C-alpha cells in the first residue's frame, strides 16, 4: 500500500538522496498518519464513551495526540526544505530533531495522563461493557497501527529521518497498547472480571517507555552522535582510490540535519611531488564526495616523506612501541628531526575515548616507550581522540 502511494505521489521516488524526494516521502507519511489517526480516534472515542471504558477512551485520545504529532512532522518537513539563509547558513534540516523532541514530549504527556486516570479508576472502580463492536474496532486498530508503524519505520530508515522513525515507533507502541486493551475487553466479556483500569496502567507504562526512547534518540542527535559508519567507510573508500593519497586521518564529520553533512580530513601525500598536481587531485576528491555522497568535504594536504628508509624504519619502530601500550592506538603525521644530543620523533597518535589515561599521561607513556628504542629519542606527541 505504501509502495503504491509513494509511486503515485512521490516524483522520482527511487532517488531518496534528492532532498526534494526525501521531503516528499516525509510529507506523504505525515498526511497518511494524520488521516489514519483521526479515523481511529473518532471510532475509539465513540465506542469508548458508549462502553464506559477508560482504556478505550484513553487510546482514542492517544490516537488524537498522534494526529497532532503527525501535523508537527508535516510542518517540520516543510520548514526543513527551506534553503540556507544569513541566520541559518547550514540550512534548516535540524528542525526535524526539534520536531522529534516535541513528539516525545506529547507521547510522555499522554502516557502520564493515562496513568493518572487509570490509577483513579482503580481507586474508584466502575464497570465497563465491551461489546462485539468495541472488539472489532480494537482489532482493526491493531492491524492498521502495525501497518503504519512498520511502513513508517521502513520509510524512516530509507530516507534517514528521525521524525518519521519517531512517529513510527509511537505507532508500534500504540499497537501493543491497543492489544493490551483488546485482551482486557475479551477477559471482561467472557469472565466478567474488570481489568480495564489495570490494563490502562500497563498501557501508560508502554507509552511512557516509547516516549523516553524517542526523547533519548533525539537528544543524542541534537548533542552530536557518532557519524554513520557507512558514511565514514564511503569517504575513506573514495579518497583511497587515488594513488597520490598515502593515507588519511583526523576525519571530522558534522551532521547539520538529514541530507546536510559536512566533513574535514587530512590526506597524506608525497611531499616531493608537484604541489599543483596534488592540489588538483584533492579538488577532484572533494567534488566526488559531494556528488556521490552529498558530503561537503574540506581536505587538508599533509606532505610526508615516503622514500627515506631511515624515516620509514623509525616510523615502524615507533608504531610498535605505541601499540605495546594499547593495540588500539595508531600514529600519523610522523616526522624525524635529528639532533646532536637528542632526536625528536614528532607524530600524532589516535586514541579511543575509552582509554583511561589522560592525554598527558598517554604522551608520557609513549615517550618512555620510545626511549626504550633509543634513549636519545624524545617523542613529541599530539593525542587525537577518535
ABEGO torsion letter per residue (X at the ends): XAAAAAAAABBGAABAABAAAAAAAAAAAAAAAAAAAAAAAAAAAAAAAAAGBAAAAAAAAAAAAAAAAAAAAAAAAAAAABBBBAABAAEAAAAAAAAAAAAAAAAAAAAAAAAAAAAAAAABBBBBBBBAAAAAAAAAAAAAAAAAAAAAAAAAAAAGBAAAAAAAAAAAAAAAAAAAAAAAAAAAAAAGBBAAAAAAAAAAAAAAAAAAAAAAAAAAAAAEBBBBAAAAAAAAAAAAABAABAEBBGBBBBBAEBGBBBBBBBBBBBAABBAAAAAAAAAAAAAAAAAAAGBBBBBBBBBBBAABAAAAAAAAAAAAAAAAABAABBBBGBBBBBBAABBBBBBBBBBBAABABBAAAAAAAAAAAAAAABAABBBBBBBBBX
